[in-house]
Amino acid sequence: MINIEQYEIPDSPGVYIFRNLKNRVIYVGKAINLKNRVKSYFQRFEALAPKTQALVEKIEKFEFIKVENEIEALLLEADLIKRYKPPYNISLKDDKFYKYIKIES
């Protein structure tokens, strides 16, 4: 498991990517506040769900991509999940998800 304190994580929106020992992408997530979201995985291990504990135990490194807003994070997350097909991302791995925005007046 990594030491999260060694990273300078911004308070901005973005996408985070967790990788395992073989450098394979194992999870992609989005956040309104990257710092708070990523740190939540590493603060109280015993409070995490068993699936999340298994994920955290396999994280060897992570990276993040800052974006301007939550919509950009959502779209980037979907693209990265399609590209890498991470095992811990249940949804969005199939090719049936289409990105769209519904605007009502």
C-alpha positions as CSV (number, residue, x, y, z in Angstrom):
1,M,0.0,0.0,0.0
2,I,1.2,3.5,-0.8
3,N,1.9,6.4,1.6
4,I,-0.6,9.0,0.5
5,E,1.1,11.7,2.5
6,Q,4.0,11.8,-0.1
7,Y,1.7,13.2,-2.7
8,E,0.6,16.8,-3.2
9,I,-3.0,16.3,-4.2
10,P,-5.0,19.4,-5.3
11,D,-8.3,20.5,-4.0
12,S,-9.7,20.8,-7.5
13,P,-12.0,18.6,-9.6
14,G,-10.4,15.7,-11.5
15,V,-9.9,12.1,-12.1
16,Y,-7.7,9.7,-10.1
17,I,-6.2,6.5,-11.4
18,F,-5.0,3.7,-9.1
19,R,-2.4,1.2,-10.4
20,N,-1.1,-2.1,-9.0
21,L,2.4,-3.5,-8.7
22,K,2.5,-4.4,-12.4
23,N,1.5,-0.8,-13.2
24,R,-1.9,-1.9,-14.5
25,V,-4.8,0.4,-14.0
26,I,-7.1,-1.2,-11.4
27,Y,-9.5,1.7,-10.7
28,V,-10.5,5.1,-12.1
29,G,-12.6,7.5,-10.2
30,K,-13.8,11.1,-10.4
31,A,-13.9,13.8,-7.7
32,I,-15.1,17.3,-7.1
33,N,-12.2,17.6,-4.6
34,L,-9.3,15.2,-5.5
35,K,-7.5,15.6,-2.2
36,N,-10.6,14.7,0.0
37,R,-11.7,11.9,-2.2
38,V,-8.3,10.1,-2.6
39,K,-7.5,10.5,1.1
40,S,-10.8,8.9,2.0
41,Y,-9.4,5.6,0.7
42,F,-6.5,5.7,3.1
43,Q,-7.8,7.1,6.4
44,R,-9.8,4.4,8.2
45,F,-9.1,1.0,6.5
46,E,-11.4,-0.9,8.9
47,A,-14.4,1.3,8.0
48,L,-14.1,0.5,4.2
49,A,-16.3,-2.1,2.5
50,P,-14.5,-5.4,1.9
51,K,-14.3,-4.7,-1.8
52,T,-12.7,-1.4,-1.2
53,Q,-10.3,-2.9,1.3
54,A,-9.2,-5.4,-1.4
55,L,-8.7,-2.5,-3.8
56,V,-6.7,-0.4,-1.4
57,E,-4.4,-3.3,-0.5
58,K,-3.4,-3.6,-4.2
59,I,-2.7,0.1,-4.9
60,E,1.0,0.7,-5.4
61,K,0.8,4.1,-7.0
62,F,-1.7,6.6,-8.3
63,E,-2.0,9.6,-10.6
64,F,-4.5,12.3,-11.1
65,I,-5.6,14.6,-13.8
66,K,-7.0,18.0,-12.9
67,V,-10.0,19.3,-14.9
68,E,-12.0,22.5,-14.8
69,N,-15.3,21.1,-13.5
70,E,-17.4,18.1,-12.5
71,I,-18.7,17.6,-16.0
72,E,-15.2,17.3,-17.5
73,A,-14.3,14.8,-14.7
74,L,-17.4,12.7,-15.5
75,L,-16.5,12.6,-19.2
76,L,-12.8,11.9,-18.6
77,E,-13.6,9.1,-16.1
78,A,-15.9,7.4,-18.6
79,D,-13.2,7.6,-21.4
80,L,-10.5,6.2,-19.1
81,I,-12.7,3.4,-18.0
82,K,-13.4,2.5,-21.6
83,R,-9.7,2.6,-22.4
84,Y,-8.3,0.7,-19.5
85,K,-11.3,-1.5,-18.4
86,P,-10.1,-1.5,-14.7
87,P,-11.3,-4.6,-12.7
88,Y,-12.6,-2.5,-9.8
89,N,-14.9,-0.4,-12.0
90,I,-18.1,-2.3,-12.3
91,S,-20.1,0.1,-14.5
92,L,-19.0,1.8,-17.7
93,K,-16.8,-1.1,-18.8
94,D,-19.2,-2.3,-21.5
95,D,-19.6,-0.5,-24.8
96,K,-23.2,0.4,-24.2
97,F,-22.7,3.7,-22.4
98,Y,-23.1,6.9,-24.4
99,K,-22.2,10.2,-22.9
100,Y,-24.9,12.9,-23.2
101,I,-26.1,15.9,-21.4
102,K,-29.8,16.6,-21.2
103,I,-30.8,20.2,-21.1
104,E,-34.3,21.2,-20.1
105,S,-35.8,24.6,-20.3
